[in-house]
Amino acid sequence: MESIGHHVPDRPIKRTDTHIFNSQIFKYKTPMSPTENKFLAFLNDGFKVDGPWEQNEGRQQTSLFASGFDRVITFTDDHFSLLDVGCALGQAAAFFSDRYPNASISATDVSDVAIKRCLEQYGDRVNFFVGGFGHIPESYDVIYCSNVLEHFHDFDEKTRQLAASCKRLCIMVPYDERSRDGKELIPDPTSIEHQVTFFKDSYDFLVEEGLAKTVQTTIISCPGAWGWSRRQKITHAIDNVFRKLTGRPVAHEYLQIIYDVQTTLQHTSASSGD
Ligand SMILES: C[S@@+](CC[C@H](N)C(=O)[O-])C[C@H]1O[C@@H](n2cnc3c(N)ncnc32)[C@H](O)[C@@H]1O
């Protein structure tokens, strides 16, 4: 895959570079609204050592999503640049750096607490910086954004910003999430909880608006993160028979959908290889 932008380092990233990144992680940060600051405080609290993110197995979840994605999409030429947007504690970016040792892997999150912890653990192989949807400084061959956009009422505008910054945009989000904690999902700019769900045609607008050439979708299960194990499938199938017989609503498996978007930013045959 041909690399674009000047973010690709001309030498391998080494652990000793961490001090450089520490002084640069806020390089792209811009002033935030009171609501954004409220979200940031919440996220930063979640990412502190042994905080809610780790207690709820967020690290494992990020790894499982990346593995699930990898079962569907393989980048054939490993000389490419990839940015993970909404990287949390960095496990997907680390996974990609192991999987594609010749690629230039970067990762960003709005949470400076998360990015500092990412740098401590994986700063020798991934270029981490504090950023967000509106603060992507350069163009990348691939942007990977897993389980972030369902948190935003304006996911469409945020996706446009991502599509304008890469040749290939890989989005992973919950598929057809019917309810959350028993409540219907409702777009809400004052919340950072899941508020949008996604279907096969949710990103067709990118083609209609000329921001993408193609959008391919794949629906997957990520057992352990977002999906049922074989055992759970069997027990739910049996339970659903009784539910139907007694007129109760049946349980639906949690699934993920992957959108593989070839944007119109710049296209070469090498950038579409999987
Ligand atoms: C549910 S987590 C998903 C983490 C990871 N991508 C995964 O697949 O497990 C959502 C992530 O999006 C980040 N986030 C929230 N708002 C953001 C923004 N405006 N820009 C970038 N990241 C953001 C959060 O800090 C959090 O790390």
The ligand as a Gaussian input file, in Angstrom:
#p B3LYP/6-31G(d) Opt

LIG

0 1
 C      -15.828000       2.203000      23.595000
 S      -14.226000       2.856000      23.468000
 C      -13.541000       1.890000      22.130000
 C      -12.099000       1.648000      22.299000
 C      -11.421000       0.791000      21.236000
 N      -11.415000       1.456000      19.949000
 C      -12.021000      -0.575000      21.125000
 O      -12.284000      -1.038000      19.998000
 O      -12.202000      -1.217000      22.178000
 C      -14.443000       4.462000      22.752000
 C      -13.141000       5.235000      22.680000
 O      -13.358000       6.444000      21.954000
 C      -12.657000       7.489000      22.608000
 N      -13.225000       8.793000      22.217000
 C      -14.317000       9.405000      22.690000
 N      -14.497000      10.589000      22.095000
 C      -13.498000      10.728000      21.208000
 C      -13.122000      11.747000      20.283000
 N      -13.847000      12.854000      20.158000
 N      -12.025000      11.541000      19.534000
 C      -11.301000      10.415000      19.654000
 N      -11.599000       9.409000      20.515000
 C      -12.678000       9.572000      21.279000
 C      -12.792000       7.156000      24.064000
 O      -11.846000       7.823000      24.893000
 C      -12.605000       5.646000      24.025000
 O      -11.242000       5.312000      24.091000

